[in-house]
Amino acid sequence: MASPQVEKGYVRIATELLEAIYHMPMSDYESRVFWFIIRKTYGWQKKSDWISLSQICKGTGMAKPNASRTIKKLIKKNMIERFARQISIQKNYDEWLVPLKPLKGAAKLSKEITKKKK
């Protein structure tokens, strides 16, 4: 039986960012990789960290080509950033790029963003 306890660890995340995440339409793969990055950064009280592709694959159960493609999509959506070997969450969610066509089954957001805000 599962018995999660905060004493065994937790991820501290701002409520405002959490709300932005669950409003953002993401594919299954995007969601898994995004949450994995949150776990590996915010879960260790870090803003960014070196997270290898093999770590992401092992942690999410994804094949390398799918994980690599998903990382590129999240970077293109401006939801994550990569500097050298460091990966971080782009916490300024106003700069996330929402797709014009919402994903199948995802709730349509009231405002679609096609370009970064100036």
Secondary structure by P-SEA (a helix, b strand, c coil): cbbbbcccbbbbbbaaaaaaaaaccccaaaaaaaaaaaaaccccccccccccaaaaaaaacccaaaaaaaaaaaaaaccccccccbbbbccccccbbbbccccccccccccccccccc
